[in-house]
Amino acid sequence: MSVIHLLGIAGVAEHERAGARHWARRLEWPMVGVALWIVLQWYLEETGTLPHATARIADWLVWLAFLLETAILTAQVKNKRSYLFGNWLNLLIITAGFPYFWQYAPLIGMLRSVRLVLVLALVLRMSKSARKLLSQHKLGTTLIVAFFTMLLSGIIMSRIDPSVGDVWDGMWWAWVTMATVGYGDVVPHTGAGRLFASLVVLFGVVLISLLTANLAAFFIGSDVEKIEEDEKESDRQLAEISARLARIEQLLDAERKR
């Protein structure tokens, strides 16, 4: 049994039906959007800027998103038992995260924190697709990933470590940390903040390496495209010359036969 099965984030197996794999790919990005909203909603609730009624509606929508994803993929896969066993975390979230129970639960804060575990699960599940996408020398995609990583890291750090300050200080810290600059003007002091910072540093090193490689590939790719266009033009001209020579040979052969 693999680690992803133990963590409950196995997703749809490669040997499953084509329809199941197709739906899994289609639902990946919408679920990433749900994960981004979970972090944003958590921050808005912590700062008291999100009305209670709006937060409860958002809770139901997030819960329904995970319920629909699990129901659709379960219906599509051939081995339903294996899929549900390998994605037990979804079942836990759907059961424990049912918003109707939260108003009666004494540990409502702990239940809400489960949603942040979902964000980590979604990121881990998306890691394979993200690595494949970022390795295709797509500069724009890499910049978008870097921006959202900086945004989410700043929001999370501003809430788990009071010494960081507000969310803008958190974003500044996230950017200089990911860029491996580390000015030291904003530094986490709590254990949770330092643990999270170590993960951001590790991810930042990988992301900056990808960004540098994509920048190099972008500039080199422009020269390569120009060379390829010149080669295509040269091939076209050679083809025209060959066609003319063939016609001349045909005319010469016709003259000799006369």
C-alpha positions as a printed Julia matrix, in Angstrom:
258×3 Matrix{Float64}:
   0.0    0.0     0.0
   1.43   3.39   -1.03
   1.73   6.51    1.12
  -0.97   8.34   -0.83
  -3.43   5.55   -0.01
  -2.56   5.8     3.69
  -3.06   9.58    3.54
  -6.39   9.12    1.78
  -5.46  11.21   -1.27
  -4.94   8.52   -3.91
  -7.36   9.99   -6.44
  -8.34   7.96   -9.51
  -5.87   5.19  -10.38
  -4.12   5.16  -13.77
  -5.58   1.76  -14.64
  -9.17   2.91  -14.08
 -11.72   3.59  -16.8
 -10.99   6.36  -19.29
 -14.19   8.14  -18.28
 -13.17   8.19  -14.62
  -9.73   9.58  -15.43
 -11.33  12.17  -17.71
 -13.66  13.38  -14.96
 -10.81  13.42  -12.45
  -8.85  15.77  -14.72
 -11.89  17.99  -15.3
 -12.58  18.32  -11.58
  -8.99  19.06  -10.57
  -8.98  22.8   -11.2
 -12.47  23.5    -9.82
 -11.4   21.75   -6.61
  -8.24  23.86   -6.51
 -10.52  26.89   -6.64
 -12.45  25.47   -3.69
  -9.17  25.02   -1.81
  -8.22  28.65   -2.44
 -11.62  29.77   -1.19
 -11.23  27.66    1.97
  -8.07  29.55    2.91
  -9.6   32.92    2.03
 -12.78  32.17    3.99
 -10.73  31.02    6.97
  -8.84  34.32    6.94
 -12.02  36.4     6.56
 -13.68  34.57    9.44
 -10.6   34.97   11.64
 -10.56  38.72   11.0
 -14.33  39.04   11.41
 -14.89  40.6     7.99
 -17.18  37.85    6.64
 -20.84  37.99    7.73
 -22.06  34.94    9.62
 -24.86  34.18    7.14
 -22.48  34.38    4.18
 -19.98  32.11    5.93
 -22.66  29.48    6.55
 -23.71  29.54    2.9
 -20.06  29.17    1.89
 -19.71  26.21    4.29
 -22.58  24.43    2.55
 -21.16  25.15   -0.92
 -17.72  23.84    0.03
 -19.26  20.71    1.54
 -21.4   20.16   -1.56
 -18.34  20.54   -3.81
 -16.55  17.67   -2.05
 -19.71  15.6    -1.95
 -20.29  16.03   -5.7
 -16.66  15.28   -6.56
 -16.68  12.09   -4.51
 -20.08  11.0    -5.85
 -19.18  11.64   -9.51
 -15.83   9.86   -9.36
 -17.24   6.96   -7.34
 -19.91   6.47   -9.98
 -17.32   6.54  -12.78
 -14.65   4.2   -11.38
 -14.84   0.46  -11.86
 -13.44  -0.54   -8.48
 -15.54   1.62   -6.16
 -14.34   0.01   -2.95
 -10.69   0.57   -3.82
 -11.37   4.2    -4.78
 -13.22   5.0    -1.56
 -10.59   3.21    0.54
  -7.79   5.14   -1.17
  -9.65   8.43   -0.7
 -10.9    7.94    2.85
 -10.01  11.56    3.7
 -12.83  12.77    1.44
 -15.3   10.57    3.32
 -14.0   11.91    6.64
 -14.43  15.5     5.51
 -17.9   14.87    4.12
 -18.97  13.22    7.37
 -17.22  15.39    9.96
 -17.57  18.56    7.92
 -21.34  18.46    7.54
 -22.2   22.14    8.28
 -25.5   21.32   10.0
 -23.64  19.55   12.82
 -21.31  22.47   13.5
 -23.85  24.53   15.39
 -24.24  21.67   17.89
 -20.59  20.58   18.09
 -18.58  21.74   21.13
 -15.34  21.5    19.11
 -16.51  23.64   16.23
 -13.12  25.34   15.9
 -11.41  21.99   15.46
 -13.96  20.95   12.83
 -13.36  24.14   10.89
  -9.62  23.5    10.99
 -10.25  20.21    9.2
 -10.88  22.28    6.07
  -7.24  23.39    6.09
  -6.25  19.73    6.02
  -8.36  19.51    2.87
  -6.26  22.23    1.27
  -3.09  20.22    1.93
  -4.76  17.09    0.57
  -5.79  18.87   -2.62
  -2.31  20.31   -3.1
  -0.72  16.9    -2.65
  -3.22  15.31   -5.01
  -2.51  18.03   -7.6
   1.28  17.76   -7.25
   1.66  15.28  -10.11
  -0.38  17.37  -12.53
   1.32  20.56  -11.37
   4.81  19.12  -11.92
   3.81  17.97  -15.4
   2.31  21.36  -16.25
   5.22  23.41  -14.91
   7.77  21.21  -16.67
   6.35  22.18  -20.07
   8.18  25.53  -20.03
   5.03  27.6   -19.49
   6.24  30.86  -18.01
   2.77  32.3   -17.46
   1.56  29.27  -15.55
   4.65  29.29  -13.33
   4.14  32.98  -12.5
   0.47  32.35  -11.63
   1.44  29.47   -9.33
   4.1   31.65   -7.67
   1.59  34.49   -7.15
  -1.08  32.32   -5.55
   1.5   30.53   -3.41
   2.75  33.87   -2.14
  -0.82  35.04   -1.51
  -1.9   31.95    0.42
   1.36  31.67    2.36
   1.09  35.3     3.45
  -2.51  34.86    4.6
  -1.75  31.69    6.56
   1.41  33.07    8.18
  -0.32  36.29    9.27
  -2.82  34.21   11.22
  -0.65  31.48   12.77
   2.16  33.81   13.9
   1.13  37.11   15.58
   4.67  38.52   15.27
   4.35  38.69   11.47
   1.7   41.42   11.61
  -1.12  41.91    9.12
  -1.74  40.05    5.87
   0.35  42.52    3.85
   3.37  41.86    6.06
   2.66  38.14    5.61
   2.66  38.47    1.82
   5.9   40.47    1.92
   7.46  37.8     4.14
   6.23  35.04    1.81
   7.65  36.75   -1.28
  11.14  37.41    0.11
  11.19  33.93    1.66
  10.18  32.19   -1.56
  12.74  34.26   -3.46
  15.4   33.07   -0.94
  16.28  36.72   -0.2
  15.21  36.79    3.45
  15.7   40.43    4.52
  14.88  39.53    8.11
  12.54  42.48    8.7
   9.59  40.1     9.19
  10.44  36.89   11.06
   8.17  34.19   12.54
   8.74  33.44   16.23
   6.25  30.71   17.1
   6.86  27.01   16.53
   3.97  26.72   14.09
   5.22  29.75   12.18
   8.74  28.39   11.86
   7.47  24.98   10.75
   5.32  26.58    8.09
   8.22  28.83    7.09
  10.47  25.82    6.52
   7.88  24.4     4.09
   7.64  27.73    2.26
  11.44  27.91    1.95
  11.56  24.4     0.52
   8.75  25.1    -1.93
  10.26  28.47   -2.82
  13.59  26.91   -3.8
  11.8   24.5    -6.13
   9.53  27.18   -7.57
  12.3   29.71   -8.17
  14.34  26.99   -9.91
  11.37  26.26  -12.17
  10.86  29.98  -12.8
  14.52  30.45  -13.75
  14.41  27.44  -16.05
  11.2   28.66  -17.68
  12.65  32.13  -18.21
  15.7   30.61  -19.89
  13.49  28.33  -21.98
  11.32  31.32  -22.94
  14.25  33.34  -24.32
  15.97  30.36  -25.88
  12.67  29.22  -27.35
  12.34  32.49  -29.3
  15.68  31.87  -30.99
  14.78  28.24  -31.64
  11.5   29.24  -33.27
  13.34  31.69  -35.53
  15.83  29.0   -36.55
  13.0   26.54  -37.2
  11.21  29.1   -39.39
  14.42  29.7   -41.36
  14.85  25.96  -41.79
  11.27  25.6   -43.03
  11.84  28.42  -45.53
  15.06  26.77  -46.72
  13.26  23.43  -47.09
  10.5   25.12  -49.09
  13.01  26.74  -51.42
  14.89  23.47  -51.89
  11.6   21.73  -52.68
  10.84  24.34  -55.34
  14.31  23.97  -56.86
  13.95  20.17  -56.9
  10.55  20.46  -58.6
  12.02  22.78  -61.27
  14.94  20.44  -61.9
  12.54  17.53  -62.25
  10.53  19.45  -64.83
  13.71  20.35  -66.74
  14.79  16.71  -66.78
  11.37  15.71  -68.1
  11.64  18.29  -70.88
  15.16  17.11  -71.79
  13.98  13.49  -71.91
  11.12  14.48  -74.16
  13.5   16.32  -76.52
  15.86  13.31  -76.71
  12.98  10.98  -77.63
  12.06  13.22  -80.54
